[in-house]
Structure formats: structure tokens, C-alpha cells
Amino acid sequence: MTTENAVTSAANIKAHPLVTAQVLADYQLPADTHIKAFGNGHINKTFLLSAADKRLILQQINTSIFPSAADLVQNALKIERHLLAKQQQGLYPLQILQQQAKADGSYLAGDAQDLRALQFIDHGSSIEVVESPAQAFAAAFTFGQFAAALADFDASSLVTVLPDFHNLGMRFSQLQAAIAANKAGRLAECQPLVDFCLAQQGLVDELAALCPALPLRVCHNDTKINNMLYCAEQGRGIAAIDLDTCMPGYWLFDFGDMVRTCCSPEAEDSLDTDKVRIRPEIFKALAEGYLQGLAGVITPAEQQSLLLGAKVMCLMIGIRFLADHLNGDVYFAIKRSDHNLQRAQNQIRLYQDLIAQQPKLASYLD
């Protein structure tokens, strides 16, 4: 290495101290690899490592959220191997997010063993906001294909990395505890919203009655549109990414999260709650894309559960924001006063609009 390259490499590593010379060596990258922060995720720190003939995504797994980095890697490897086998049989058309092994065959790096590398997928980009039914269809079809390819995978073999993640009854219990404690003294200002949420507890029983009829599936659990890589030239999704929350569950939650994050024309924390609504044309595109992706695999009971999933996810995330507001904003990061209250109001507004439009929306899932 020339003196100039050595100085550049040292400066590069100094600017990104997580990516040490040893980490680069572990993944067989040269010392002059270019390092830059990558993406806009809120959980893990992510970097793009670029060398002459190789690009990797390096992530520091947030072990305050995911206590075991090894469990995340093992879950991802199991899914990866299953999808690769399907791809080799001509049964999976998408690209596959793959873990990158180190030179010694292991996967985790760094002093705390909380760094892992992923192979970079070319020719794809992320969409942050759904602008058209075509984009919504592409996302739902991609996540449907991903789920369908894993329909014959033993979901129970995955480690549940976030226990009770979609336990609506537990989320209501957390809200009731936040109401009783009223730590931040905010209960009076949002009492009408609290009362409305508590009146929706019948959804817990509805969910409990339905789930025994549903097969246990591998769920992605974070089906935002930016977790699909999109090829604008082809007008389609090319990969489902960010598999950290893949766990055993029910497809209604994945469909519900797509509805929750794709259907509103407003941002999740918009101050203009009156404009927050379910766009029926986007809901229809999501329904068509997901059902086409799951064609021949989804059961009638699962198909009937999808609208319930949309209601559950909007209500559940709204309850979580509301409880955090009452607790003094201890979980979700905020950027302004009442940020979590505004988020809660928007999620509950989506839930209310789902109920108001239920006959029309249900027809799209027939």
C-alpha cells in the first residue's frame, strides 16, 4: 500500500471507528475500502463498504433491542438457505439477502461480536413513500412471494427474537399500566383518545378466536415499502430485505403492517390529522399484490383474516405510541413535544377510517 493510500485508509477508519482494520480483514476487504453510513434505519447502525471488486453492507446489531446477535444471524441463515434451495428449483424469482461469512467461516465480528455483513444487492433502490397503486402492488407482491416461498418452512424453528411483539392483549395491559401510573401527568389532555382505545378491546377476543384456525407462518413483521428493493426500470420489486424481525406468526400481521404504513397520504407523525385516511386505491393494490403473491398457498381462513390484521396493526401501534406518551416518551424517540401523541392520533385515525370503509375494503379481499 502506498503512503497516500495508508493515510486515506487510516482517516476512513477513524471517521467510522466501528469498522476497524480487523473487521475489514475479517471480511477479506482491503485496508483502503471506502466506508460510508448507509440507509435511514432507526435500530441498527449500517455502513456500505466498497472495494474495487466487492461491496458489503455492515451492520452493528442493536443488542438493546435484539439481545442475541447470534440468533438474528442464525434465523437469517435458515431463511436464506431455504430460499436458495427454492431458487435453484426455479420456484423463487427474487434476489436473496445473504449473510457474508468471515474468512474463518463464522459470521459475527467486532469486539462485542455484534457486527455482521450482508452481501450487497445491485440494481435495486428503496421507496420511502408510496406514490401510486403500482408501487403498492409491487411491494405487496414482493412480500407475498417471499411469504409463499417460506410457506413450507418450519416457522417454529426460528428463534422468537422479540417475544409478544404482536400481542394485542399485552399492549392493552401496557396502556392500562401507563394510565394508572400517569407518570408524565398527561392523562387529562388525552382522555378522549384513551377512552376510545380502551373501548376497542373486543378486538383482542376477535383475534384470539381467529388465530387457532390459522397456520403458523414465517412472518417478516416489518413490511414497510422501504424493506422492498425496487427496480424502477422493470417496475417491480426484486428483493425483500431487513429480515431481523422474521419470526413465527400469522400473515394477517404482515398485511396489516403494509396497510398501516402504505395507505395514508400523510406521514406517520403528520400534524394534519384531518388528512390522515386510508386511500382505497392503495388498499386495493396491496390486496391484489399480496393475494397474487400468495396464490395457491394462502388458505381461505387466512384470506378472511387480512382485514382484521389491518385493524389490529393500526390500533396496536396507536396504543403503543399513546402508552409511551403517557409514560413520558421513554421508548420511541421524539423530535418535538407531543410527538408520540400525534403519532397515536394518526394511527387511531387510520383505524377509524378502516372501520368506516370496511364494506368496500373487504370486497377487495374476496
Disulfide bonds with the S-S distance in Angstrom:
none
